[in-house]
Amino acid sequence: MSNFGKPLIILGLVLVVTGLFFTFAPKLPAWLGRLPGDFAFKRGNFSLYFPFATCLLISAIVSFIMWLLRK
């Protein structure tokens, strides 16, 4: 039972960060999601949007935060 505390704390932090994201998502900068590497394709009545550069940026930020937490 002693190994149950750490995953519970991490799960709680993930829930807090998720809640903060949904609270402040409308206030995110307008350029987020419209970076130069984000792809948008439109043909007729079909459209596809893939935010590749935004995904890379968010991944780098989350990786840096996780690296800081491991130290």
PDB file of N, H, CA, C and O in Angstrom:
ATOM      1  N   MET A   1       0.808  -1.197   0.000  1.00  0.00           N
ATOM      2  CA  MET A   1       0.000   0.000   0.000  1.00  0.00           C
ATOM      3  C   MET A   1       0.851   1.259   0.000  1.00  0.00           C
ATOM      4  O   MET A   1       0.334   2.330  -0.317  1.00  0.00           O
ATOM      5  N   SER A   2       2.124   1.179   0.340  1.00  0.00           N
ATOM      6  H   SER A   2       2.544   0.308   0.597  1.00  0.00           H
ATOM      7  CA  SER A   2       2.939   2.382   0.422  1.00  0.00           C
ATOM      8  C   SER A   2       3.249   2.959  -0.956  1.00  0.00           C
ATOM      9  O   SER A   2       3.608   4.132  -1.059  1.00  0.00           O
ATOM     10  N   ASN A   3       3.119   2.162  -2.015  1.00  0.00           N
ATOM     11  H   ASN A   3       2.828   1.210  -1.931  1.00  0.00           H
ATOM     12  CA  ASN A   3       3.390   2.649  -3.364  1.00  0.00           C
ATOM     13  C   ASN A   3       2.165   3.291  -4.005  1.00  0.00           C
ATOM     14  O   ASN A   3       2.214   3.673  -5.175  1.00  0.00           O
ATOM     15  N   PHE A   4       1.079   3.416  -3.268  1.00  0.00           N
ATOM     16  H   PHE A   4       1.039   3.105  -2.318  1.00  0.00           H
ATOM     17  CA  PHE A   4      -0.153   3.950  -3.806  1.00  0.00           C
ATOM     18  C   PHE A   4      -0.193   5.479  -3.773  1.00  0.00           C
ATOM     19  O   PHE A   4      -0.947   6.086  -4.533  1.00  0.00           O
ATOM     20  N   GLY A   5       0.590   6.101  -2.925  1.00  0.00           N
ATOM     21  H   GLY A   5       1.203   5.608  -2.307  1.00  0.00           H
ATOM     22  CA  GLY A   5       0.542   7.551  -2.738  1.00  0.00           C
ATOM     23  C   GLY A   5       1.075   8.354  -3.906  1.00  0.00           C
ATOM     24  O   GLY A   5       0.443   9.319  -4.336  1.00  0.00           O
ATOM     25  N   LYS A   6       2.220   7.971  -4.419  1.00  0.00           N
ATOM     26  H   LYS A   6       2.733   7.188  -4.070  1.00  0.00           H
ATOM     27  CA  LYS A   6       2.840   8.738  -5.497  1.00  0.00           C
ATOM     28  C   LYS A   6       1.982   8.764  -6.766  1.00  0.00           C
ATOM     29  O   LYS A   6       1.785   9.846  -7.318  1.00  0.00           O
ATOM     30  N   PRO A   7       1.458   7.624  -7.262  1.00  0.00           N
ATOM     31  CA  PRO A   7       0.590   7.698  -8.446  1.00  0.00           C
ATOM     32  C   PRO A   7      -0.675   8.519  -8.199  1.00  0.00           C
ATOM     33  O   PRO A   7      -1.177   9.178  -9.109  1.00  0.00           O
ATOM     34  N   LEU A   8      -1.187   8.479  -6.972  1.00  0.00           N
ATOM     35  H   LEU A   8      -0.779   7.943  -6.232  1.00  0.00           H
ATOM     36  CA  LEU A   8      -2.373   9.257  -6.649  1.00  0.00           C
ATOM     37  C   LEU A   8      -2.089  10.752  -6.694  1.00  0.00           C
ATOM     38  O   LEU A   8      -2.924  11.529  -7.159  1.00  0.00           O
ATOM     39  N   ILE A   9      -0.925  11.160  -6.218  1.00  0.00           N
ATOM     40  H   ILE A   9      -0.247  10.529  -5.841  1.00  0.00           H
ATOM     41  CA  ILE A   9      -0.524  12.564  -6.287  1.00  0.00           C
ATOM     42  C   ILE A   9      -0.343  12.992  -7.737  1.00  0.00           C
ATOM     43  O   ILE A   9      -0.775  14.080  -8.118  1.00  0.00           O
ATOM     44  N   ILE A  10       0.284  12.159  -8.540  1.00  0.00           N
ATOM     45  H   ILE A  10       0.635  11.275  -8.230  1.00  0.00           H
ATOM     46  CA  ILE A  10       0.489  12.487  -9.956  1.00  0.00           C
ATOM     47  C   ILE A  10      -0.846  12.588 -10.672  1.00  0.00           C
ATOM     48  O   ILE A  10      -1.044  13.499 -11.475  1.00  0.00           O
ATOM     49  N   LEU A  11      -1.765  11.673 -10.399  1.00  0.00           N
ATOM     50  H   LEU A  11      -1.604  10.932  -9.746  1.00  0.00           H
ATOM     51  CA  LEU A  11      -3.092  11.733 -10.998  1.00  0.00           C
ATOM     52  C   LEU A  11      -3.809  13.012 -10.596  1.00  0.00           C
ATOM     53  O   LEU A  11      -4.480  13.631 -11.422  1.00  0.00           O
ATOM     54  N   GLY A  12      -3.677  13.410  -9.349  1.00  0.00           N
ATOM     55  H   GLY A  12      -3.132  12.907  -8.678  1.00  0.00           H
ATOM     56  CA  GLY A  12      -4.281  14.660  -8.887  1.00  0.00           C
ATOM     57  C   GLY A  12      -3.702  15.871  -9.601  1.00  0.00           C
ATOM     58  O   GLY A  12      -4.439  16.786  -9.968  1.00  0.00           O
ATOM     59  N   LEU A  13      -2.393  15.883  -9.799  1.00  0.00           N
ATOM     60  H   LEU A  13      -1.795  15.140  -9.500  1.00  0.00           H
ATOM     61  CA  LEU A  13      -1.756  16.995 -10.511  1.00  0.00           C
ATOM     62  C   LEU A  13      -2.212  17.049 -11.963  1.00  0.00           C
ATOM     63  O   LEU A  13      -2.436  18.129 -12.510  1.00  0.00           O
ATOM     64  N   VAL A  14      -2.348  15.876 -12.589  1.00  0.00           N
ATOM     65  H   VAL A  14      -2.165  14.999 -12.145  1.00  0.00           H
ATOM     66  CA  VAL A  14      -2.826  15.831 -13.972  1.00  0.00           C
ATOM     67  C   VAL A  14      -4.245  16.385 -14.053  1.00  0.00           C
ATOM     68  O   VAL A  14      -4.568  17.129 -14.979  1.00  0.00           O
ATOM     69  N   LEU A  15      -5.087  16.031 -13.098  1.00  0.00           N
ATOM     70  H   LEU A  15      -4.824  15.426 -12.346  1.00  0.00           H
ATOM     71  CA  LEU A  15      -6.456  16.543 -13.084  1.00  0.00           C
ATOM     72  C   LEU A  15      -6.491  18.056 -12.865  1.00  0.00           C
ATOM     73  O   LEU A  15      -7.302  18.750 -13.480  1.00  0.00           O
ATOM     74  N   VAL A  16      -5.625  18.571 -11.999  1.00  0.00           N
ATOM     75  H   VAL A  16      -4.967  18.007 -11.500  1.00  0.00           H
ATOM     76  CA  VAL A  16      -5.563  20.012 -11.766  1.00  0.00           C
ATOM     77  C   VAL A  16      -5.111  20.741 -13.027  1.00  0.00           C
ATOM     78  O   VAL A  16      -5.699  21.755 -13.404  1.00  0.00           O
ATOM     79  N   VAL A  17      -4.075  20.231 -13.678  1.00  0.00           N
ATOM     80  H   VAL A  17      -3.597  19.407 -13.373  1.00  0.00           H
ATOM     81  CA  VAL A  17      -3.586  20.864 -14.909  1.00  0.00           C
ATOM     82  C   VAL A  17      -4.651  20.812 -16.003  1.00  0.00           C
ATOM     83  O   VAL A  17      -4.834  21.781 -16.740  1.00  0.00           O
ATOM     84  N   THR A  18      -5.350  19.688 -16.110  1.00  0.00           N
ATOM     85  H   THR A  18      -5.201  18.901 -15.512  1.00  0.00           H
ATOM     86  CA  THR A  18      -6.426  19.581 -17.097  1.00  0.00           C
ATOM     87  C   THR A  18      -7.537  20.585 -16.792  1.00  0.00           C
ATOM     88  O   THR A  18      -8.049  21.236 -17.703  1.00  0.00           O
ATOM     89  N   GLY A  19      -7.904  20.710 -15.547  1.00  0.00           N
ATOM     90  H   GLY A  19      -7.488  20.182 -14.807  1.00  0.00           H
ATOM     91  CA  GLY A  19      -8.921  21.681 -15.157  1.00  0.00           C
ATOM     92  C   GLY A  19      -8.490  23.102 -15.446  1.00  0.00           C
ATOM     93  O   GLY A  19      -9.295  23.905 -15.918  1.00  0.00           O
ATOM     94  N   LEU A  20      -7.235  23.432 -15.173  1.00  0.00           N
ATOM     95  H   LEU A  20      -6.581  22.780 -14.789  1.00  0.00           H
ATOM     96  CA  LEU A  20      -6.724  24.770 -15.480  1.00  0.00           C
ATOM     97  C   LEU A  20      -6.724  25.026 -16.982  1.00  0.00           C
ATOM     98  O   LEU A  20      -7.025  26.132 -17.431  1.00  0.00           O
ATOM     99  N   PHE A  21      -6.385  23.998 -17.752  1.00  0.00           N
ATOM    100  H   PHE A  21      -6.141  23.100 -17.387  1.00  0.00           H
ATOM    101  CA  PHE A  21      -6.384  24.156 -19.203  1.00  0.00           C
ATOM    102  C   PHE A  21      -7.781  24.491 -19.711  1.00  0.00           C
ATOM    103  O   PHE A  21      -7.951  25.419 -20.502  1.00  0.00           O
ATOM    104  N   PHE A  22      -8.782  23.738 -19.258  1.00  0.00           N
ATOM    105  H   PHE A  22      -8.645  22.984 -18.616  1.00  0.00           H
ATOM    106  CA  PHE A  22     -10.145  23.996 -19.722  1.00  0.00           C
ATOM    107  C   PHE A  22     -10.681  25.320 -19.204  1.00  0.00           C
ATOM    108  O   PHE A  22     -11.545  25.921 -19.843  1.00  0.00           O
ATOM    109  N   THR A  23     -10.191  25.787 -18.062  1.00  0.00           N
ATOM    110  H   THR A  23      -9.490  25.298 -17.544  1.00  0.00           H
ATOM    111  CA  THR A  23     -10.618  27.074 -17.534  1.00  0.00           C
ATOM    112  C   THR A  23     -10.039  28.225 -18.344  1.00  0.00           C
ATOM    113  O   THR A  23     -10.743  29.187 -18.652  1.00  0.00           O
ATOM    114  N   PHE A  24      -8.760  28.130 -18.689  1.00  0.00           N
ATOM    115  H   PHE A  24      -8.188  27.349 -18.439  1.00  0.00           H
ATOM    116  CA  PHE A  24      -8.090  29.233 -19.357  1.00  0.00           C
ATOM    117  C   PHE A  24      -7.927  29.046 -20.861  1.00  0.00           C
ATOM    118  O   PHE A  24      -7.287  29.875 -21.506  1.00  0.00           O
ATOM    119  N   ALA A  25      -8.483  27.987 -21.439  1.00  0.00           N
ATOM    120  H   ALA A  25      -9.004  27.313 -20.915  1.00  0.00           H
ATOM    121  CA  ALA A  25      -8.347  27.719 -22.877  1.00  0.00           C
ATOM    122  C   ALA A  25      -8.868  28.868 -23.741  1.00  0.00           C
ATOM    123  O   ALA A  25      -8.225  29.191 -24.740  1.00  0.00           O
ATOM    124  N   PRO A  26      -9.993  29.500 -23.413  1.00  0.00           N
ATOM    125  CA  PRO A  26     -10.440  30.619 -24.258  1.00  0.00           C
ATOM    126  C   PRO A  26      -9.488  31.812 -24.237  1.00  0.00           C
ATOM    127  O   PRO A  26      -9.529  32.653 -25.135  1.00  0.00           O
ATOM    128  N   LYS A  27      -8.634  31.890 -23.221  1.00  0.00           N
ATOM    129  H   LYS A  27      -8.601  31.207 -22.491  1.00  0.00           H
ATOM    130  CA  LYS A  27      -7.713  33.025 -23.103  1.00  0.00           C
ATOM    131  C   LYS A  27      -6.335  32.737 -23.696  1.00  0.00           C
ATOM    132  O   LYS A  27      -5.435  33.573 -23.603  1.00  0.00           O
ATOM    133  N   LEU A  28      -6.161  31.553 -24.309  1.00  0.00           N
ATOM    134  H   LEU A  28      -6.892  30.874 -24.384  1.00  0.00           H
ATOM    135  CA  LEU A  28      -4.881  31.227 -24.935  1.00  0.00           C
ATOM    136  C   LEU A  28      -4.616  32.173 -26.097  1.00  0.00           C
ATOM    137  O   LEU A  28      -5.556  32.674 -26.715  1.00  0.00           O
ATOM    138  N   PRO A  29      -3.353  32.420 -26.399  1.00  0.00           N
ATOM    139  CA  PRO A  29      -3.049  33.326 -27.515  1.00  0.00           C
ATOM    140  C   PRO A  29      -3.636  32.835 -28.834  1.00  0.00           C
ATOM    141  O   PRO A  29      -3.741  31.632 -29.072  1.00  0.00           O
ATOM    142  N   ALA A  30      -4.013  33.779 -29.678  1.00  0.00           N
ATOM    143  H   ALA A  30      -3.927  34.757 -29.484  1.00  0.00           H
ATOM    144  CA  ALA A  30      -4.646  33.443 -30.955  1.00  0.00           C
ATOM    145  C   ALA A  30      -3.672  32.730 -31.899  1.00  0.00           C
ATOM    146  O   ALA A  30      -4.107  31.982 -32.774  1.00  0.00           O
ATOM    147  N   TRP A  31      -2.361  32.950 -31.737  1.00  0.00           N
ATOM    148  H   TRP A  31      -2.007  33.558 -31.026  1.00  0.00           H
ATOM    149  CA  TRP A  31      -1.392  32.335 -32.641  1.00  0.00           C
ATOM    150  C   TRP A  31      -1.210  30.853 -32.344  1.00  0.00           C
ATOM    151  O   TRP A  31      -0.705  30.119 -33.193  1.00  0.00           O
ATOM    152  N   LEU A  32      -1.609  30.395 -31.161  1.00  0.00           N
ATOM    153  H   LEU A  32      -2.019  30.991 -30.471  1.00  0.00           H
ATOM    154  CA  LEU A  32      -1.477  28.986 -30.838  1.00  0.00           C
ATOM    155  C   LEU A  32      -2.507  28.207 -31.639  1.00  0.00           C
ATOM    156  O   LEU A  32      -3.710  28.413 -31.479  1.00  0.00           O
ATOM    157  N   GLY A  33      -2.044  27.324 -32.490  1.00  0.00           N
ATOM    158  H   GLY A  33      -1.067  27.156 -32.620  1.00  0.00           H
ATOM    159  CA  GLY A  33      -2.921  26.600 -33.394  1.00  0.00           C
ATOM    160  C   GLY A  33      -2.869  27.154 -34.804  1.00  0.00           C
ATOM    161  O   GLY A  33      -3.490  26.609 -35.717  1.00  0.00           O
ATOM    162  N   ARG A  34      -2.131  28.233 -34.980  1.00  0.00           N
ATOM    163  H   ARG A  34      -1.627  28.675 -34.239  1.00  0.00           H
ATOM    164  CA  ARG A  34      -1.960  28.832 -36.312  1.00  0.00           C
ATOM    165  C   ARG A  34      -0.485  29.083 -36.608  1.00  0.00           C
ATOM    166  O   ARG A  34      -0.127  30.079 -37.237  1.00  0.00           O
ATOM    167  N   LEU A  35       0.351  28.183 -36.155  1.00  0.00           N
ATOM    168  H   LEU A  35       0.060  27.374 -35.644  1.00  0.00           H
ATOM    169  CA  LEU A  35       1.782  28.313 -36.385  1.00  0.00           C
ATOM    170  C   LEU A  35       2.107  27.924 -37.825  1.00  0.00           C
ATOM    171  O   LEU A  35       1.302  27.270 -38.488  1.00  0.00           O
ATOM    172  N   PRO A  36       3.293  28.328 -38.313  1.00  0.00           N
ATOM    173  CA  PRO A  36       3.646  28.040 -39.711  1.00  0.00           C
ATOM    174  C   PRO A  36       3.645  26.557 -40.080  1.00  0.00           C
ATOM    175  O   PRO A  36       3.463  26.235 -41.254  1.00  0.00           O
ATOM    176  N   GLY A  37       3.837  25.655 -39.143  1.00  0.00           N
ATOM    177  H   GLY A  37       3.984  25.917 -38.190  1.00  0.00           H
ATOM    178  CA  GLY A  37       3.866  24.230 -39.460  1.00  0.00           C
ATOM    179  C   GLY A  37       2.527  23.535 -39.305  1.00  0.00           C
ATOM    180  O   GLY A  37       2.451  22.311 -39.417  1.00  0.00           O
ATOM    181  N   ASP A  38       1.470  24.290 -39.051  1.00  0.00           N
ATOM    182  H   ASP A  38       1.531  25.284 -38.960  1.00  0.00           H
ATOM    183  CA  ASP A  38       0.138  23.704 -38.930  1.00  0.00           C
ATOM    184  C   ASP A  38      -0.477  23.608 -40.321  1.00  0.00           C
ATOM    185  O   ASP A  38      -0.512  24.588 -41.066  1.00  0.00           O
ATOM    186  N   PHE A  39      -0.958  22.424 -40.660  1.00  0.00           N
ATOM    187  H   PHE A  39      -0.930  21.628 -40.056  1.00  0.00           H
ATOM    188  CA  PHE A  39      -1.448  22.169 -42.011  1.00  0.00           C
ATOM    189  C   PHE A  39      -2.967  22.248 -42.069  1.00  0.00           C
ATOM    190  O   PHE A  39      -3.665  21.718 -41.205  1.00  0.00           O
ATOM    191  N   ALA A  40      -3.464  22.916 -43.101  1.00  0.00           N
ATOM    192  H   ALA A  40      -2.898  23.346 -43.803  1.00  0.00           H
ATOM    193  CA  ALA A  40      -4.908  22.988 -43.342  1.00  0.00           C
ATOM    194  C   ALA A  40      -5.145  22.715 -44.825  1.00  0.00           C
ATOM    195  O   ALA A  40      -4.585  23.387 -45.692  1.00  0.00           O
ATOM    196  N   PHE A  41      -5.970  21.734 -45.096  1.00  0.00           N
ATOM    197  H   PHE A  41      -6.424  21.188 -44.392  1.00  0.00           H
ATOM    198  CA  PHE A  41      -6.305  21.373 -46.473  1.00  0.00           C
ATOM    199  C   PHE A  41      -7.810  21.524 -46.668  1.00  0.00           C
ATOM    200  O   PHE A  41      -8.599  21.084 -45.832  1.00  0.00           O
ATOM    201  N   LYS A  42      -8.201  22.149 -47.775  1.00  0.00           N
ATOM    202  H   LYS A  42      -7.560  22.506 -48.454  1.00  0.00           H
ATOM    203  CA  LYS A  42      -9.617  22.294 -48.112  1.00  0.00           C
ATOM    204  C   LYS A  42      -9.811  21.937 -49.575  1.00  0.00           C
ATOM    205  O   LYS A  42      -9.141  22.478 -50.455  1.00  0.00           O
ATOM    206  N   ARG A  43     -10.736  21.021 -49.823  1.00  0.00           N
ATOM    207  H   ARG A  43     -11.280  20.582 -49.108  1.00  0.00           H
ATOM    208  CA  ARG A  43     -11.108  20.633 -51.194  1.00  0.00           C
ATOM    209  C   ARG A  43     -12.601  20.400 -51.223  1.00  0.00           C
ATOM    210  O   ARG A  43     -13.100  19.468 -50.592  1.00  0.00           O
ATOM    211  N   GLY A  44     -13.295  21.211 -51.926  1.00  0.00           N
ATOM    212  H   GLY A  44     -12.890  21.968 -52.438  1.00  0.00           H
ATOM    213  CA  GLY A  44     -14.743  21.051 -52.017  1.00  0.00           C
ATOM    214  C   GLY A  44     -15.380  21.162 -50.642  1.00  0.00           C
ATOM    215  O   GLY A  44     -15.206  22.161 -49.943  1.00  0.00           O
ATOM    216  N   ASN A  45     -16.115  20.135 -50.264  1.00  0.00           N
ATOM    217  H   ASN A  45     -16.256  19.324 -50.832  1.00  0.00           H
ATOM    218  CA  ASN A  45     -16.732  20.152 -48.944  1.00  0.00           C
ATOM    219  C   ASN A  45     -15.941  19.322 -47.923  1.00  0.00           C
ATOM    220  O   ASN A  45     -16.490  18.927 -46.894  1.00  0.00           O
ATOM    221  N   PHE A  46     -14.667  19.056 -48.197  1.00  0.00           N
ATOM    222  H   PHE A  46     -14.221  19.377 -49.032  1.00  0.00           H
ATOM    223  CA  PHE A  46     -13.789  18.324 -47.294  1.00  0.00           C
ATOM    224  C   PHE A  46     -12.712  19.261 -46.778  1.00  0.00           C
ATOM    225  O   PHE A  46     -12.082  19.977 -47.557  1.00  0.00           O
ATOM    226  N   SER A  47     -12.501  19.260 -45.491  1.00  0.00           N
ATOM    227  H   SER A  47     -13.013  18.679 -44.859  1.00  0.00           H
ATOM    228  CA  SER A  47     -11.410  20.053 -44.918  1.00  0.00           C
ATOM    229  C   SER A  47     -10.707  19.224 -43.843  1.00  0.00           C
ATOM    230  O   SER A  47     -11.340  18.474 -43.100  1.00  0.00           O
ATOM    231  N   LEU A  48      -9.396  19.378 -43.779  1.00  0.00           N
ATOM    232  H   LEU A  48      -8.882  19.988 -44.383  1.00  0.00           H
ATOM    233  CA  LEU A  48      -8.579  18.672 -42.811  1.00  0.00           C
ATOM    234  C   LEU A  48      -7.625  19.671 -42.192  1.00  0.00           C
ATOM    235  O   LEU A  48      -6.952  20.420 -42.900  1.00  0.00           O
ATOM    236  N   TYR A  49      -7.569  19.683 -40.886  1.00  0.00           N
ATOM    237  H   TYR A  49      -8.116  19.075 -40.311  1.00  0.00           H
ATOM    238  CA  TYR A  49      -6.658  20.572 -40.166  1.00  0.00           C
ATOM    239  C   TYR A  49      -5.813  19.734 -39.229  1.00  0.00           C
ATOM    240  O   TYR A  49      -6.351  19.014 -38.387  1.00  0.00           O
ATOM    241  N   PHE A  50      -4.489  19.816 -39.363  1.00  0.00           N
ATOM    242  H   PHE A  50      -4.052  20.401 -40.047  1.00  0.00           H
ATOM    243  CA  PHE A  50      -3.583  19.089 -38.489  1.00  0.00           C
ATOM    244  C   PHE A  50      -2.560  20.066 -37.925  1.00  0.00           C
ATOM    245  O   PHE A  50      -1.699  20.547 -38.661  1.00  0.00           O
ATOM    246  N   PRO A  51      -2.639  20.369 -36.622  1.00  0.00           N
ATOM    247  CA  PRO A  51      -1.725  21.345 -36.003  1.00  0.00           C
ATOM    248  C   PRO A  51      -0.372  20.713 -35.635  1.00  0.00           C
ATOM    249  O   PRO A  51      -0.073  20.525 -34.456  1.00  0.00           O
ATOM    250  N   PHE A  52       0.431  20.391 -36.639  1.00  0.00           N
ATOM    251  H   PHE A  52       0.187  20.543 -37.597  1.00  0.00           H
ATOM    252  CA  PHE A  52       1.700  19.693 -36.429  1.00  0.00           C
ATOM    253  C   PHE A  52       2.666  20.514 -35.571  1.00  0.00           C
ATOM    254  O   PHE A  52       3.214  19.997 -34.598  1.00  0.00           O
ATOM    255  N   ALA A  53       2.880  21.774 -35.916  1.00  0.00           N
ATOM    256  H   ALA A  53       2.435  22.195 -36.706  1.00  0.00           H
ATOM    257  CA  ALA A  53       3.822  22.617 -35.175  1.00  0.00           C
ATOM    258  C   ALA A  53       3.330  22.874 -33.756  1.00  0.00           C
ATOM    259  O   ALA A  53       4.128  22.916 -32.819  1.00  0.00           O
ATOM    260  N   THR A  54       2.029  23.046 -33.593  1.00  0.00           N
ATOM    261  H   THR A  54       1.381  23.012 -34.353  1.00  0.00           H
ATOM    262  CA  THR A  54       1.476  23.260 -32.253  1.00  0.00           C
ATOM    263  C   THR A  54       1.674  22.014 -31.399  1.00  0.00           C
ATOM    264  O   THR A  54       1.985  22.121 -30.212  1.00  0.00           O
ATOM    265  N   CYS A  55       1.496  20.832 -31.989  1.00  0.00           N
ATOM    266  H   CYS A  55       1.244  20.745 -32.953  1.00  0.00           H
ATOM    267  CA  CYS A  55       1.722  19.582 -31.259  1.00  0.00           C
ATOM    268  C   CYS A  55       3.182  19.466 -30.826  1.00  0.00           C
ATOM    269  O   CYS A  55       3.467  19.054 -29.702  1.00  0.00           O
ATOM    270  N   LEU A  56       4.096  19.825 -31.708  1.00  0.00           N
ATOM    271  H   LEU A  56       3.864  20.160 -32.621  1.00  0.00           H
ATOM    272  CA  LEU A  56       5.521  19.776 -31.361  1.00  0.00           C
ATOM    273  C   LEU A  56       5.850  20.750 -30.232  1.00  0.00           C
ATOM    274  O   LEU A  56       6.603  20.411 -29.319  1.00  0.00           O
ATOM    275  N   LEU A  57       5.290  21.954 -30.291  1.00  0.00           N
ATOM    276  H   LEU A  57       4.678  22.229 -31.032  1.00  0.00           H
ATOM    277  CA  LEU A  57       5.546  22.952 -29.256  1.00  0.00           C
ATOM    278  C   LEU A  57       5.018  22.486 -27.905  1.00  0.00           C
ATOM    279  O   LEU A  57       5.721  22.584 -26.899  1.00  0.00           O
ATOM    280  N   ILE A  58       3.802  21.988 -27.870  1.00  0.00           N
ATOM    281  H   ILE A  58       3.230  21.909 -28.687  1.00  0.00           H
ATOM    282  CA  ILE A  58       3.220  21.515 -26.615  1.00  0.00           C
ATOM    283  C   ILE A  58       3.992  20.309 -26.087  1.00  0.00           C
ATOM    284  O   ILE A  58       4.206  20.187 -24.881  1.00  0.00           O
ATOM    285  N   SER A  59       4.410  19.421 -26.982  1.00  0.00           N
ATOM    286  H   SER A  59       4.237  19.520 -27.962  1.00  0.00           H
ATOM    287  CA  SER A  59       5.194  18.258 -26.571  1.00  0.00           C
ATOM    288  C   SER A  59       6.530  18.677 -25.966  1.00  0.00           C
ATOM    289  O   SER A  59       6.960  18.107 -24.964  1.00  0.00           O
ATOM    290  N   ALA A  60       7.179  19.653 -26.555  1.00  0.00           N
ATOM    291  H   ALA A  60       6.829  20.117 -27.370  1.00  0.00           H
ATOM    292  CA  ALA A  60       8.455  20.135 -26.022  1.00  0.00           C
ATOM    293  C   ALA A  60       8.269  20.766 -24.644  1.00  0.00           C
ATOM    294  O   ALA A  60       9.091  20.559 -23.752  1.00  0.00           O
ATOM    295  N   ILE A  61       7.207  21.524 -24.468  1.00  0.00           N
ATOM    296  H   ILE A  61       6.539  21.692 -25.193  1.00  0.00           H
ATOM    297  CA  ILE A  61       6.949  22.162 -23.175  1.00  0.00           C
ATOM    298  C   ILE A  61       6.651  21.118 -22.107  1.00  0.00           C
ATOM    299  O   ILE A  61       7.181  21.189 -20.999  1.00  0.00           O
ATOM    300  N   VAL A  62       5.796  20.145 -22.443  1.00  0.00           N
ATOM    301  H   VAL A  62       5.365  20.087 -23.343  1.00  0.00           H
ATOM    302  CA  VAL A  62       5.464  19.089 -21.474  1.00  0.00           C
ATOM    303  C   VAL A  62       6.695  18.243 -21.161  1.00  0.00           C
ATOM    304  O   VAL A  62       6.896  17.861 -20.008  1.00  0.00           O
ATOM    305  N   SER A  63       7.517  17.943 -22.156  1.00  0.00           N
ATOM    306  H   SER A  63       7.353  18.253 -23.092  1.00  0.00           H
ATOM    307  CA  SER A  63       8.743  17.178 -21.919  1.00  0.00           C
ATOM    308  C   SER A  63       9.698  17.935 -21.012  1.00  0.00           C
ATOM    309  O   SER A  63      10.336  17.335 -20.146  1.00  0.00           O
ATOM    310  N   PHE A  64       9.804  19.237 -21.197  1.00  0.00           N
ATOM    311  H   PHE A  64       9.286  19.724 -21.900  1.00  0.00           H
ATOM    312  CA  PHE A  64      10.680  20.056 -20.345  1.00  0.00           C
ATOM    313  C   PHE A  64      10.167  20.069 -18.905  1.00  0.00           C
ATOM    314  O   PHE A  64      10.953  19.964 -17.964  1.00  0.00           O
ATOM    315  N   ILE A  65       8.861  20.196 -18.735  1.00  0.00           N
ATOM    316  H   ILE A  65       8.222  20.280 -19.500  1.00  0.00           H
ATOM    317  CA  ILE A  65       8.286  20.193 -17.387  1.00  0.00           C
ATOM    318  C   ILE A  65       8.509  18.840 -16.716  1.00  0.00           C
ATOM    319  O   ILE A  65       8.853  18.779 -15.536  1.00  0.00           O
ATOM    320  N   MET A  66       8.315  17.758 -17.466  1.00  0.00           N
ATOM    321  H   MET A  66       8.036  17.807 -18.425  1.00  0.00           H
ATOM    322  CA  MET A  66       8.551  16.428 -16.901  1.00  0.00           C
ATOM    323  C   MET A  66      10.025  16.227 -16.553  1.00  0.00           C
ATOM    324  O   MET A  66      10.342  15.583 -15.553  1.00  0.00           O
ATOM    325  N   TRP A  67      10.923  16.774 -17.367  1.00  0.00           N
ATOM    326  H   TRP A  67      10.665  17.298 -18.178  1.00  0.00           H
ATOM    327  CA  TRP A  67      12.354  16.677 -17.090  1.00  0.00           C
ATOM    328  C   TRP A  67      12.682  17.427 -15.802  1.00  0.00           C
ATOM    329  O   TRP A  67      13.483  16.957 -14.994  1.00  0.00           O
ATOM    330  N   LEU A  68      12.059  18.602 -15.610  1.00  0.00           N
ATOM    331  H   LEU A  68      11.408  18.983 -16.266  1.00  0.00           H
ATOM    332  CA  LEU A  68      12.280  19.360 -14.386  1.00  0.00           C
ATOM    333  C   LEU A  68      11.758  18.613 -13.159  1.00  0.00           C
ATOM    334  O   LEU A  68      12.384  18.646 -12.100  1.00  0.00           O
ATOM    335  N   LEU A  69      10.622  17.943 -13.298  1.00  0.00           N
ATOM    336  H   LEU A  69      10.114  17.916 -14.159  1.00  0.00           H
ATOM    337  CA  LEU A  69      10.049  17.218 -12.165  1.00  0.00           C
ATOM    338  C   LEU A  69      10.868  15.990 -11.787  1.00  0.00           C
ATOM    339  O   LEU A  69      10.851  15.572 -10.629  1.00  0.00           O
ATOM    340  N   ARG A  70      11.580  15.408 -12.741  1.00  0.00           N
ATOM    341  H   ARG A  70      11.594  15.747 -13.682  1.00  0.00           H
ATOM    342  CA  ARG A  70      12.407  14.231 -12.454  1.00  0.00           C
ATOM    343  C   ARG A  70      13.686  14.583 -11.716  1.00  0.00           C
ATOM    344  O   ARG A  70      14.252  13.728 -11.035  1.00  0.00           O
ATOM    345  N   LYS A  71      14.152  15.801 -11.831  1.00  0.00           N
ATOM    346  H   LYS A  71      13.692  16.496 -12.384  1.00  0.00           H
ATOM    347  CA  LYS A  71      15.412  16.202 -11.178  1.00  0.00           C
ATOM    348  C   LYS A  71      15.270  16.363  -9.719  1.00  0.00           C
ATOM    349  O   LYS A  71      16.240  16.695  -9.038  1.00  0.00           O
TER     350      LYS A  71
END
